[in-house]
Amino acid sequence: MNLSTSISHLKFKSCICNASGPKCSLLEELQNLDNSVSCAVITKTSTLEKREGNPQPRYYDNLLGSINSMGLPNQGHNYYIKHSEKINKPYIISMTGFSLDELITVLTNIIISKTNFNKKIDGIEINLSCPNIIGKGQIAYDFKELDNYLKEICFIYSNLLERFNEKPILGIKLPPYFEIHHFETAGEIISKYPIDFITCINSIGNALLVDIKNESTVIKPKGGIGGLGGSYVKPTGLSNVRNFYLQFKKRNRDIKIIGCGGIETGKDAFEYILCGADLLQIGTQFYKEDVGCFNRILKELTEVMKYKKYNNIDEFKGKLKTI
Ligand code: DHB
């Protein structure tokens, strides 16, 4: 059974890794992932400077999923550059900025660490969809901003890496969209740019879970409002993967799709690949189960594929039938 996948020139031994978010902020957490069967190590979304994040409690989960308003606690992007040498598998830095200028500074520093100092950075996932920053909307919900950000990002990326042959793969993390014309608009904008992948979906922003016993919110920041993950969001994630798969197919664009949102079992993984995902990320379930989830989900996916007589993921990727 072959569960490997690739994005551009970067090869992954399997198709399941962690999502940027839980347990990927500190070196020991990144090394824990490196020692697991996760096929890559993705960092917590990093910013220009180190951040403490929002007040606690800022994460809560139940049987159906999770809500968080972490507020981007991270060690600052230089930390993730510095420790890249210690990771032995595909290493992807997630990053963002609180303005376009700041984002470009972080991106430039990461790229220069690769071109000038040969740091082991295999990919960059630019987070355009953090829902938890007080007073800030999600960039990818503003299509003019999305277009402008992508223009600047790709300009810097192409210029700095012009003569570099093993470029880090470049992708963006998107929020969930809910309207067909939004898939169309976002698909059209993204297709104009030379990015390697999109990750969809980030958490469903500004959700609210209620503690009925205490008649209260379950997390503290923003009056209890935060990003929703886990089973709650799987149908939305599947729809986003499917719709972007069709958008890129229609436009003849080879942009890979990393599926994320409520993957708990091998069956969930199979569904995402069937909808068009090339690689899968696990967030809430990784938080709950730790690194054992990667092995278990891969084993379950293998069982589903054996039962259906598939030998590799390309045999069913994107091949969802409609009735
Ligand atoms: C956070 C949450 C997200 O969903 C995200 O994409 C980035 C950061 C956070 O609150 O830390």
Boltz pocket constraint, residues with backbone or C-beta under 6 A from the ligand:
constraints:
  - pocket:
      binder: B
      contacts: [[A, 20], [A, 45], [A, 68], [A, 69], [A, 70], [A, 71], [A, 72], [A, 73], [A, 127], [A, 129], [A, 130], [A, 131], [A, 132], [A, 202], [A, 203], [A, 227]]
      max_distance: 6.0
